[in-house]
Amino acid sequence: MDNKKIGERLRALRGDKTQKEVADAIGTTAMAISNYESGERVPYDGIKMKLAEYYGVTVQSIFFT
């Protein structure tokens, strides 16, 4: 999967929330969320699961389709 596409999906899921709101909710930093959304990094599996749970979607739908 293309990191830029993953980043676009994460940005779309975040909607009107701030990166800090999402980061606080899943136990990471706003900088990490920024890196994921820009495609610079892909989160490790534990964070993938927390992001999917937070957004109410599957890990598969964000990272593997």
Contacts in CASP RR format, 6 or more apart in sequence:
PFRMAT RR
TARGET T0000
AUTHOR 0000-0000-0000
METHOD contacts of the structure
MODEL  1
MDNKKIGERLRALRGDKTQKEVADAIGTTAMAISNYESGERVPYDGIKMK
LAEYYGVTVQSIFFT
1 63 0 8 1.000
1 64 0 8 1.000
1 65 0 8 1.000
3 39 0 8 1.000
3 40 0 8 1.000
3 41 0 8 1.000
3 42 0 8 1.000
4 39 0 8 1.000
6 36 0 8 1.000
6 39 0 8 1.000
6 42 0 8 1.000
6 62 0 8 1.000
6 63 0 8 1.000
7 36 0 8 1.000
7 37 0 8 1.000
7 38 0 8 1.000
7 39 0 8 1.000
9 61 0 8 1.000
9 62 0 8 1.000
10 33 0 8 1.000
10 36 0 8 1.000
10 37 0 8 1.000
10 51 0 8 1.000
10 62 0 8 1.000
11 37 0 8 1.000
13 51 0 8 1.000
13 55 0 8 1.000
13 57 0 8 1.000
13 62 0 8 1.000
14 22 0 8 1.000
14 33 0 8 1.000
14 37 0 8 1.000
18 30 0 8 1.000
19 30 0 8 1.000
19 33 0 8 1.000
19 34 0 8 1.000
19 37 0 8 1.000
20 30 0 8 1.000
20 33 0 8 1.000
22 33 0 8 1.000
22 51 0 8 1.000
22 54 0 8 1.000
23 29 0 8 1.000
23 30 0 8 1.000
23 32 0 8 1.000
23 33 0 8 1.000
25 54 0 8 1.000
26 47 0 8 1.000
26 50 0 8 1.000
26 51 0 8 1.000
26 54 0 8 1.000
27 50 0 8 1.000
28 43 0 8 1.000
28 47 0 8 1.000
28 50 0 8 1.000
32 41 0 8 1.000
32 43 0 8 1.000
32 47 0 8 1.000
35 41 0 8 1.000
36 42 0 8 1.000
36 43 0 8 1.000
36 47 0 8 1.000
36 51 0 8 1.000
42 63 0 8 1.000
43 51 0 8 1.000
48 59 0 8 1.000
48 62 0 8 1.000
48 63 0 8 1.000
49 59 0 8 1.000
51 59 0 8 1.000
51 62 0 8 1.000
52 58 0 8 1.000
52 59 0 8 1.000
52 61 0 8 1.000
52 62 0 8 1.000
55 62 0 8 1.000
END
